[in-house]
Structure formats: structure tokens, C-alpha cells
Amino acid sequence: MEVKKISLFSCILMGIGSIIGASVFATTPIAIKIIGGNGIVLGFIYASIFVFLKTFPEMVLTSALPANGASYMHLTRLIHPYVGIVHAFNQLVIGTMKVATMALTFSTYFKMIFPSIPEVVVAITITLIFTIISLYGIKFSATVQNICVAVLLGALGIYIFGGWGHTVVSLKDVISTNFEVAKMWAAMGIMHGSLIGANVLMYAADEIDNPGKNIPIAFVVGTVITSVLYAALAYVTVGVMPNFYEIDNLATVAQKFLSPAMLVFFISGGALLAVVTSINSAILMFSRSHFAAARDGLFPNSIMKINKYGAPGNSIWLNSVITILAMISGFNLTDVVNITAIPGLLLSPIIFASVFALPYKFPNSYKTSFLKIPHWINCLIVIIASVLSILMGSYVLKQMQPKNYIIMIAFYIVAAIYTYLRIKYLKDKKGFDMISKMKEPYQPWIDRERQATEEFSVKNSN
């Protein structure tokens, strides 16, 4: 079956829509209360720099070796299967919790327009709607995303330009006031999640035109545009309401300067569409990760089934069903934000480690990739990004409650037991060695390396 692929333009819009989403509406009020109004603008700027550093190793890997599943594939093939297995389970919890975060945020803003409908019902409904959209393949998902992003940018523009003239604190005062470094690190640990959505493209690389080139370009363009918008949005938020402890959500701020009609548009076209574009992207991203793991045997074979639209239907449903169960169980938004921030920050270095092995296992693919950067620079960035991830993660840990720790620890214990039993079952009952399968190079990478080697041979002969 030929998979329909998306263009660079659609990649950029998919990236922007993935970034501008639930996270900024959910985490901005939380981050403001941690760092204070005087640090939020610089916090977003610093967080964007961290996002570039944190995601750069993944961009290098994807530019050289693109594949659906991205980091999972790189870890299992370049480092060791067990490291990839840990990451696969991280994605299982991060993916479902991210969608839960977005759906719960959607329900919070939706309630402002339709207060009589229970929030959990709304959250479950929007999850199901975008689950169904995702089942029709990446091309259809990208079309929906493009339309939503166009309206979304208009709504954010109304908030920024409409609120700028109603600020009671100057931008200079906001960015020049002192703040506590420890609180800035904690806030950045949460805010970085608001800017990191464009990496969704890496996980669907097999469904994108010229992924080795288009994904890095789309990531950079989308992240730069979004970081500028976020800094402006942050200033308007604290500039209009300097008593930042009263800020529960951005709609509370918007109602101080927008007309009733414009407020409804901001909530529906801004907050709600921002959330749904992120839900759309998150389902796309994490379903591909689960699919890649199932293809290797970690998850049941049914999870890797592809439907007639070229989408991993059962993998999409797996992510959404777990999401819905998490929401029904009664997680509140702060719990969800904290639980998802920790695995992403503290465990990211295991993803970055793949860069060290890249020039030894696929040297010519590395040399001919779009991002032609000296290896020592890539390694230096990996080290810096790893240190920052661990440092920020340690500060976010301080924000967590005992129940958050218990849930995380219990999850990893269950994951370890499942993995042991899965390996034993496949070997004893099916005669299938899952670990050996995970070590096998991905065929498109072999083809890519062969082509790169031939190009070098021709070049050297001339």
C-alpha cells in the first residue's frame, strides 16, 4: 500500500499546530505562579533555547536516519534494545498523559461557553473525535491541521494585539526585574513542554516527503515563530493582570480587554483550536511510536496493523483508550503536567546517546545528511542538553506530590514485569527472539547507507 506523504508546507503548519496547543494554555498560569510575572517572558525565551538544545540530537538522528517511531528506532538499533524498551514505555505514559492534558484543558475552556456539560464528558468526546480523524491517515490529519492553525494564529493575534494596549506594566519592567534562579529552572522545566511539539514530525518520518531535509527545516521555522508568539502572549498576560496569582487561565485575562464576541472567538478559535491541533499531533506522534515497538514484538501484533488509509489504527486506539481511562480515574491537570514532565526531562539523555553511535554504524548516511555538522559539536550539544534535562528535571521533581512518585514507580515496576514475561512468551511459544529482532537494522536505513556509499565512491573516483 502506497502511503500518502505530506509536504514541507504542511510539515511547518503541523509543527506550529503541535507546539501552539494545550500546553501553553495549561502551563502558562502554572509557570507564572512558580516564577512570577516578572520572569515569564524571559522564561519562554530561555525555554525555547533549551528546546533547540534538547531536540537537536533528535534532529541530527532523523536527518541521517528517518523512521516512524524515531527515538525508539534509534535507541534499539544504535544503542541497545533494552534502552529502547525503556523509552517505548516512557512514550506509552507520556503519550497518553499528553493527550489527557490537552483534552482536560479543552474541557476547561469549553465549559466557559457551555457550562452545563461535564468537563470529563467533553474531554473524552474530543479525544474520540480526533482519534477518528487520525484513523483516516496523515494526509487527512494534515489538512485538518492546516485549517485549524490558520484560525488559531488569527485568534492569538487578537489576544496579543488587543491586549498590548491594555497593559499596565511596561515590557521593559517585566524583563528587567529580578527573579529567583531556582524558580526559573522549575518554571522552564514545565514551559519547555509548551514549545517542544514540533518533534511530532520525527515520529512520522516515513510519511513525510524528503524527511531528512524537511523535518529539520519545519522544526526550526515552527519553533522560532512560536517562541516569539509565546513571549508576546506572556507579556500581555502579566501586563494586563500584574496580580498574577489571580490568573487561572488565559481567558480570565482576555475578558478584561476583549469584547464578548471576541472573547468567544478567542476561546473557540484560540484556546479550543490550540488544544485540538495538539491532540491531533500527539495522537499521530505516539501512535507511530507504539506501532514501531509492536513491529518488534514488544506490544501485541495487532497494535502494528495498518488500516486501508495507511494509519496504524489499533495503535491509535491503544493510545486513546489509555488516555480516556486516565481521565476517568480523576487526574487533575497539575498532576498530569508534573507526571509527564519528569520522564521527558530526566530520561531524555538516553535518547541523546544514540548520536555517539551514529558515525560508527551508519557513517555515510551521517556524512550525507542535511545537517552537516561536525561530530564533536553534536556530541558537545548532547552533553549540554543532557545536563540541562537532568537539572530541570530535578527542579520539577520538587513540585511533585507523593502520589505522583507512587504512580511513576508503580508504572515502571509493571513495565519491567511485562517485558520479562513478553520476551519469555515469544521465545517459548512463538520461537521469536524479540531482542534479536530489535537489533536488526531498519531496511530503509540499509538502503540509505548503500546509496550514500555509492555516492562517495563515485565522487572519489572522479
C-alpha positions as CSV (number, residue, x, y, z in Angstrom):
1,M,0.0,0.0,0.0
2,E,1.4,3.4,-1.0
3,V,1.3,5.8,1.9
4,K,0.3,9.4,1.1
5,K,3.0,11.8,2.3
6,I,2.8,15.4,3.4
7,S,4.8,18.4,2.1
8,L,7.2,20.8,3.7
9,F,4.5,23.5,4.0
10,S,2.1,21.0,5.7
11,C,5.0,20.0,8.0
12,I,5.6,23.6,9.1
13,L,1.9,24.0,9.9
14,M,1.7,20.7,11.6
15,G,4.7,21.7,13.7
16,I,3.2,25.1,14.6
17,G,-0.1,23.5,15.5
18,S,1.7,20.9,17.5
19,I,3.6,23.5,19.5
20,I,0.8,26.1,20.0
21,G,-1.6,23.9,21.9
22,A,-2.9,22.8,25.2
23,S,0.4,23.2,26.9
24,V,0.7,27.0,26.6
25,F,-2.9,27.4,27.9
26,A,-2.4,24.8,30.6
27,T,1.1,25.6,31.8
28,T,1.4,29.4,31.4
29,P,-0.7,30.1,34.5
30,I,1.2,27.4,36.4
31,A,4.6,28.7,35.3
32,I,3.6,32.3,36.2
33,K,2.7,31.2,39.7
34,I,6.1,29.5,40.0
35,I,8.4,32.2,38.6
36,G,6.2,35.2,39.0
37,G,5.1,37.7,36.4
38,N,8.5,39.3,36.1
39,G,10.2,36.1,34.8
40,I,7.6,34.6,32.5
41,V,8.7,36.4,29.3
42,L,12.4,35.5,29.7
43,G,11.3,32.1,30.8
44,F,9.7,31.4,27.4
45,I,12.8,32.7,25.6
46,Y,15.1,30.6,27.7
47,A,12.8,27.6,27.4
48,S,12.9,27.9,23.6
49,I,16.8,27.9,23.6
50,F,16.6,24.8,25.8
51,V,14.1,23.2,23.4
52,F,16.6,23.7,20.5
53,L,19.4,22.1,22.5
54,K,17.2,19.3,23.8
55,T,15.8,18.4,20.4
56,F,18.9,19.0,18.3
57,P,20.3,15.4,18.9
58,E,17.0,14.0,17.7
59,M,17.1,16.3,14.6
60,V,20.6,15.0,13.8
61,L,19.4,11.4,14.1
62,T,16.3,12.0,12.0
63,S,18.2,13.9,9.3
64,A,20.5,10.9,8.9
65,L,18.2,8.0,9.7
66,P,14.5,9.0,9.4
67,A,11.9,6.4,10.5
68,N,8.5,6.1,12.0
69,G,9.0,5.7,15.8
70,A,12.1,8.0,15.7
71,S,13.8,7.7,19.0
72,Y,12.6,4.2,19.7
73,M,14.2,3.0,16.5
74,H,17.4,4.9,17.1
75,L,17.8,3.5,20.6
76,T,17.1,-0.1,19.8
77,R,19.3,-0.1,16.6
78,L,22.1,2.2,17.7
79,I,22.4,1.6,21.5
80,H,20.7,-1.5,22.9
81,P,17.2,-3.0,22.7
82,Y,16.7,-2.7,26.5
83,V,17.3,1.1,26.3
84,G,14.7,1.3,23.5
85,I,12.3,-0.7,25.6
86,V,12.5,1.8,28.5
87,H,11.9,4.6,26.0
88,A,8.9,2.7,24.5
89,F,7.2,2.5,27.9
90,N,8.1,6.2,28.6
91,Q,6.3,7.0,25.3
92,L,3.3,4.9,26.4
93,V,2.8,7.0,29.5
94,I,4.0,10.4,28.1
95,G,1.8,10.0,25.0
96,T,-1.4,9.1,26.8
97,M,-0.8,11.7,29.6
98,K,-0.1,14.5,27.0
99,V,-3.4,13.8,25.2
100,A,-5.1,13.7,28.6
101,T,-3.6,17.1,29.4
102,M,-4.8,18.5,26.2
103,A,-8.3,17.1,26.4
104,L,-8.7,18.3,30.0
105,T,-7.6,21.8,29.0
106,F,-10.0,21.7,26.1
107,S,-12.8,20.9,28.5
108,T,-11.8,23.7,30.8
109,Y,-12.2,26.3,28.1
110,F,-15.2,24.6,26.5
111,K,-17.0,24.9,29.9
112,M,-16.8,28.7,29.6
113,I,-19.0,28.6,26.6
114,F,-21.2,25.6,27.6
115,P,-21.0,25.4,31.4
116,S,-23.7,22.7,31.8
117,I,-21.7,19.9,30.1
118,P,-19.4,17.9,32.4
119,E,-15.7,18.5,31.7
120,V,-14.8,14.8,31.7
121,V,-17.5,14.1,29.1
122,V,-16.1,16.9,26.9
123,A,-12.6,15.7,27.3
124,I,-13.5,12.1,26.3
125,T,-15.6,13.3,23.3
126,I,-12.8,15.5,21.8
127,T,-10.3,12.6,22.3
128,L,-12.6,10.3,20.4
129,I,-13.2,12.8,17.6
130,F,-9.5,13.2,16.9
131,T,-8.9,9.5,17.3
132,I,-11.4,9.0,14.4
133,I,-9.7,11.8,12.3
134,S,-6.3,10.1,12.8
135,L,-7.7,6.8,11.5
136,Y,-8.1,8.4,8.1
137,G,-4.3,8.8,7.7
138,I,-1.7,11.5,7.9
139,K,-2.8,13.4,4.8
140,F,-6.3,14.0,6.1
141,S,-4.9,14.8,9.6
142,A,-2.6,17.4,8.0
143,T,-5.5,19.0,6.1
144,V,-7.5,19.4,9.3
145,Q,-4.4,20.8,11.0
146,N,-3.7,23.4,8.3
147,I,-7.2,24.8,8.6
148,C,-7.1,24.9,12.4
149,V,-3.7,26.5,12.5
150,A,-4.8,29.4,10.2
151,V,-7.8,30.2,12.5
152,L,-5.6,29.7,15.6
153,L,-3.0,32.2,14.6
154,G,-5.7,34.8,14.0
155,A,-7.2,34.2,17.4
156,L,-3.8,34.6,19.1
157,G,-3.1,37.7,17.1
158,I,-6.3,39.2,18.5
159,Y,-5.2,38.4,22.1
160,I,-1.7,39.8,21.6
161,F,-2.5,43.0,19.7
162,G,-5.8,43.6,21.5
163,G,-4.2,43.2,24.9
164,W,-0.9,45.0,24.3
165,G,-2.6,48.4,24.6
166,H,-4.3,47.5,27.9
167,T,-1.1,46.5,29.7
168,V,-0.4,48.4,32.9
169,V,3.2,47.3,33.2
170,S,5.9,48.0,30.6
171,L,7.7,45.3,28.7
172,K,11.0,46.7,30.0
173,D,9.9,46.4,33.6
174,V,8.7,42.8,33.0
175,I,12.0,41.6,31.6
176,S,14.4,43.7,33.8
177,T,13.0,42.7,37.2
178,N,15.0,40.2,39.2
179,F,13.8,36.6,39.7
180,E,14.9,33.5,41.6
181,V,17.1,31.2,39.5
182,A,15.8,28.1,41.2
183,K,12.2,29.1,40.4
184,M,13.2,30.0,36.8
185,W,14.6,26.4,36.3
186,A,11.4,24.9,37.7
187,A,9.2,27.1,35.5
188,M,11.3,26.3,32.4
189,G,11.0,22.6,33.2
190,I,7.3,23.0,32.7
191,M,7.3,25.7,30.0
192,H,9.7,23.7,27.7
193,G,6.8,21.3,27.1
194,S,4.8,24.2,25.6
195,L,7.5,24.6,22.9
196,I,8.6,21.1,22.0
197,G,5.6,19.9,19.9
198,A,7.3,20.1,16.5
199,N,9.2,16.9,17.3
200,V,6.0,15.1,16.3
201,L,7.2,15.2,12.8
202,M,10.2,13.0,13.6
203,Y,7.9,10.2,14.7
204,A,6.1,10.1,11.4
205,A,9.2,10.4,9.1
206,D,8.2,7.6,6.8
207,E,5.0,9.6,5.9
208,I,6.8,12.9,5.0
209,D,8.4,13.9,1.7
210,N,12.2,14.1,1.9
211,P,12.1,13.7,5.8
212,G,15.8,14.1,6.3
213,K,15.6,17.7,5.0
214,N,12.0,18.8,5.5
215,I,11.7,17.8,9.2
216,P,14.7,19.9,10.5
217,I,13.5,22.9,8.4
218,A,9.9,22.6,9.7
219,F,11.1,22.2,13.2
220,V,13.3,25.3,13.2
221,V,10.8,27.5,11.4
222,G,7.9,26.4,13.6
223,T,9.7,26.7,16.9
224,V,11.1,30.2,16.1
225,I,7.7,31.6,15.1
226,T,6.0,30.0,18.1
227,S,8.6,31.2,20.7
228,V,8.1,34.8,19.5
229,L,4.3,34.5,19.8
230,Y,4.7,32.9,23.3
231,A,6.9,35.7,24.6
232,A,4.4,38.3,23.3
233,L,1.5,36.4,24.8
234,A,3.3,36.1,28.1
235,Y,3.9,39.8,28.3
236,V,0.3,40.6,27.6
237,T,-0.9,38.1,30.2
238,V,1.1,39.6,33.1
239,G,1.0,43.1,31.7
240,V,-2.8,43.2,31.9
241,M,-3.0,41.3,35.2
242,P,0.1,42.1,37.3
243,N,-1.7,40.3,40.2
244,F,-0.6,37.1,38.6
245,Y,-1.8,34.8,41.4
246,E,-5.3,35.5,40.2
247,I,-4.6,34.1,36.8
248,D,-6.3,30.7,36.5
249,N,-6.4,30.6,32.7
250,L,-5.8,33.0,29.7
251,A,-9.5,33.6,29.2
252,T,-9.6,35.3,32.6
253,V,-7.1,37.8,31.2
254,A,-8.7,38.1,27.8
255,Q,-12.1,39.1,29.2
256,K,-10.5,42.2,30.6
257,F,-9.9,43.7,27.2
258,L,-11.8,41.8,24.6
259,S,-15.5,42.3,23.7
260,P,-17.9,39.4,24.5
261,A,-17.9,38.4,20.8
262,M,-14.1,38.5,20.5
263,L,-13.7,36.6,23.8
264,V,-15.8,33.8,22.4
265,F,-13.7,33.8,19.3
266,F,-10.5,33.7,21.3
267,I,-11.8,30.8,23.4
268,S,-13.2,28.8,20.5
269,G,-10.7,29.8,17.8
270,G,-7.7,30.2,20.1
271,A,-7.8,28.1,23.2
272,L,-10.0,25.3,21.8
273,L,-8.3,25.1,18.4
274,A,-4.9,25.2,20.0
275,V,-5.8,22.2,22.1
276,V,-7.3,20.2,19.2
277,T,-4.3,20.8,17.0
278,S,-2.0,19.4,19.7
279,I,-4.3,16.4,20.3
280,N,-4.2,15.7,16.6
281,S,-0.4,15.9,16.5
282,A,0.1,13.9,19.7
283,I,-2.1,11.0,18.6
284,L,-0.1,11.0,15.3
285,M,3.2,11.0,17.1
286,F,2.7,8.5,19.8
287,S,0.7,6.0,17.8
288,R,3.7,5.7,15.5
289,S,6.0,5.1,18.4
290,H,3.7,2.3,19.7
291,F,3.5,0.9,16.2
292,A,7.3,0.6,15.9
293,A,7.5,-1.1,19.2
294,A,4.8,-3.6,18.3
295,R,6.5,-4.3,15.0
296,D,9.5,-5.5,17.0
297,G,7.2,-7.7,19.3
298,L,7.2,-5.6,22.5
299,F,3.5,-5.0,22.2
300,P,0.9,-7.4,20.7
301,N,1.0,-7.9,16.9
302,S,-2.5,-6.4,16.5
303,I,-1.0,-3.0,17.5
304,M,1.0,-2.8,14.3
305,K,-1.9,-3.4,12.0
306,I,-2.2,-0.8,9.2
307,N,-5.7,0.2,8.0
308,K,-6.7,1.0,4.4
309,Y,-5.8,4.6,4.9
310,G,-2.2,3.8,5.8
311,A,-2.7,4.6,9.5
312,P,-1.8,2.3,12.4
313,G,-5.4,2.1,13.6
314,N,-5.1,-0.2,16.6
315,S,-2.1,1.7,17.8
316,I,-4.1,4.9,17.7
317,W,-6.9,3.3,19.6
318,L,-4.4,1.9,22.2
319,N,-3.2,5.4,23.0
320,S,-6.7,6.9,23.1
321,V,-8.2,4.2,25.3
322,I,-5.4,4.6,27.9
323,T,-5.9,8.3,27.7
324,I,-9.7,8.0,28.4
325,L,-9.1,5.6,31.3
326,A,-6.6,8.1,32.8
327,M,-9.1,10.9,32.6
328,I,-11.9,8.8,34.1
329,S,-9.6,7.9,37.0
330,G,-9.7,11.6,38.1
331,F,-6.2,13.0,37.4
332,N,-6.2,16.8,37.9
333,L,-4.3,19.0,35.4
334,T,-1.3,19.8,37.7
335,D,-0.7,16.1,38.4
336,V,-0.7,15.3,34.6
337,V,1.7,18.2,33.8
338,N,4.2,17.1,36.5
339,I,4.0,13.4,35.7
340,T,4.7,13.9,32.0
341,A,7.4,16.5,32.6
342,I,9.7,14.1,34.6
343,P,10.1,11.2,32.1
344,G,10.7,13.7,29.3
345,L,13.4,15.6,31.2
346,L,15.2,13.1,33.3
347,L,15.2,10.3,30.8
348,S,15.9,12.3,27.6
349,P,19.7,11.6,27.8
350,I,19.1,8.0,26.8
351,I,17.7,9.3,23.5
352,F,20.6,11.7,23.0
353,A,23.1,8.8,23.5
354,S,22.3,7.5,20.0
355,V,24.2,10.3,18.4
356,F,27.5,8.9,19.7
357,A,26.9,5.6,17.9
358,L,25.7,7.1,14.6
359,P,29.0,7.7,12.8
360,Y,30.2,4.2,13.6
361,K,27.1,2.3,12.5
362,F,25.9,4.4,9.6
363,P,28.9,6.7,8.7
364,N,28.0,7.6,5.2
365,S,24.3,8.4,6.0
366,Y,25.6,10.6,8.7
367,K,28.1,12.4,6.4
368,T,25.5,13.0,3.6
369,S,22.6,14.1,5.9
370,F,21.0,17.5,5.5
371,L,22.5,18.7,8.9
372,K,26.2,18.5,8.0
373,I,27.6,19.4,11.4
374,P,30.9,18.2,12.8
375,H,30.5,15.2,15.1
376,W,32.3,16.8,18.0
377,I,29.8,19.7,18.0
378,N,26.9,17.3,18.0
379,C,28.5,15.4,20.9
380,L,29.0,18.6,22.9
381,I,25.4,19.6,22.4
382,V,24.3,16.2,23.5
383,I,26.2,16.6,26.8
384,I,24.8,20.1,27.4
385,A,21.3,19.0,26.6
386,S,21.6,16.0,28.9
387,V,22.9,18.1,31.8
388,L,20.1,20.7,31.3
389,S,17.5,17.9,31.2
390,I,18.6,16.4,34.4
391,L,19.0,19.8,36.1
392,M,15.5,20.9,35.1
393,G,14.0,17.6,35.9
394,S,15.4,17.8,39.4
395,Y,13.7,21.1,40.0
396,V,10.4,19.9,38.6
397,L,10.7,16.9,41.0
398,K,10.4,19.3,43.9
399,Q,6.9,20.3,42.6
400,M,5.6,16.8,42.7
401,Q,3.4,15.2,45.4
402,P,3.9,11.8,46.9
403,K,1.1,10.3,44.9
404,N,2.9,11.3,41.7
405,Y,6.0,9.4,42.7
406,I,4.0,6.4,43.7
407,I,2.2,6.3,40.3
408,M,5.5,6.7,38.4
409,I,7.4,3.9,40.4
410,A,4.4,1.5,40.1
411,F,4.4,2.0,36.3
412,Y,8.0,1.1,35.8
413,I,7.7,-2.0,38.0
414,V,4.7,-3.2,36.0
415,A,6.6,-2.4,32.7
416,A,9.6,-4.5,33.8
417,I,7.5,-7.5,34.7
418,Y,5.5,-7.2,31.4
419,T,8.7,-7.1,29.4
420,Y,10.2,-10.1,31.1
421,L,7.0,-12.1,30.5
422,R,6.7,-10.9,26.9
423,I,10.2,-11.9,26.0
424,K,9.7,-15.4,27.6
425,Y,6.4,-15.9,25.9
426,L,7.6,-15.0,22.4
427,K,10.7,-17.2,22.8
428,D,8.9,-20.2,24.3
429,K,5.6,-20.2,22.4
430,K,6.5,-18.5,19.1
431,G,10.2,-19.2,18.7
432,F,10.7,-15.5,18.2
433,D,13.7,-13.7,19.8
434,M,12.4,-10.1,20.4
435,I,15.8,-8.7,21.4
436,S,17.5,-10.0,18.3
437,K,14.7,-8.5,16.2
438,M,15.3,-5.1,17.8
439,K,19.0,-5.3,16.9
440,E,18.3,-5.8,13.2
441,P,19.0,-2.6,11.1
442,Y,15.9,-1.0,9.6
443,Q,15.8,-1.8,5.9
444,P,15.3,1.8,4.6
445,W,18.5,2.7,6.6
446,I,20.4,-0.1,5.0
447,D,19.3,1.2,1.6
448,R,20.1,4.8,2.5
449,E,23.6,3.8,3.7
450,R,24.2,1.8,0.5
451,Q,23.1,4.8,-1.6
452,A,25.4,7.2,0.3
453,T,28.3,4.8,0.0
454,E,27.8,4.6,-3.8
455,E,27.7,8.4,-3.9
456,F,31.0,8.6,-2.1
457,S,32.5,6.0,-4.4
458,V,31.5,7.9,-7.5
459,K,32.7,11.2,-6.0
460,N,36.1,9.7,-5.0
461,S,36.6,8.1,-8.4
462,N,36.1,11.5,-10.1
